[in-house]
Amino acid sequence: MKDFKKAKKRAEVTVGESVRIVRELQEMSQNDLAQATGIAQSTLSAIENDRVKLGVERAKMLARALKCHPAVLVFPGWDIDRESAA
């Protein structure tokens, strides 16, 4: 047991994937989210597929509608330990 190391479970998630994951956890469709934010469904699709950058203002709008902090959407892969070592 001395050689036991705790496993690290890390998944690389893009900004678009984080938007999709949080949206689906809220049980919202893209159309629901479009209505809640005023962002066109086609734009939401492009964001989720990483064809359009999220941007600060859109992140704030989406975060309000998805009831999460904008950082959850903008920095999905943030690793504080790795970032502080830099």
N, C-alpha and C positions, 0 to 999 in steps of 0.2 A: 503494500500500500504506500510505501514511501515514494515510489516513482509515479504515483498517480498525479496526473495534471487535469485540472478542470477543462473540459472542452469549451471552446469558444464557438458559439453559434452566431455567425455573421452572414448576412445576405447582402449582396450589393444591390441596392435599389436606386433607380433613377428618380429624378424629380417627378417625372410623369407617372411612374409606377406608384410613387407615394401618394399622389393625388388620387389615382384609381383605387388604391387599397383603402384609403380613408373614406372615399366616397362610397365604396361597396360596404365597408363596415357600418356606415350610416344608413345603409339600405336605400341609397338614392341612385336613380338612373342619371345619365348625362343630361337628359331633358329636365329632370327635377332640379339638378344643380344649375342648369342654365336659367331656369325660372327664378331660382333663389338668388342668383348673382347678377343676372343681366348679361352674362358672358354667353355668346352664341354656342350652341351645342357643337358645331363644327370646330370652333376654337378649342373647346374643352377636349374634344377628341384629339386634336393636333397636340395639345399640351400633354395629354396622357400618353401619346405615342412619341413624345420627345421631338416633335417636328417644329414646335413653337416654344420659345422660352417662356417660363412662367412670369417672371417680373415681379417687382415688389408690390405694386398696386393690385395686380391679379391675385397674388398670394394672400394679401390681406382680405380681399373679397371672398376668396375660396375658404380661407380659414374661418371667417365669421360664419359662413353657411355650413361648414363642416364641423363647427364647434371644436376647433383645435388651434394650437398656436401656429402662426405662419412658419416658424422654424421647422416644424414637423414636416411641412411640405417642401421647404426650400433646401433644408440640409438633412435629407433622409439617411445619409451614410456617415454622419458626423461621429467621429470617435475621439472623445476628449483626450484619452491617454495618448493616442498617436499624434494628435494635433499639438499637445503641449510639449511633446518631445522635439518638435521641429524647431 
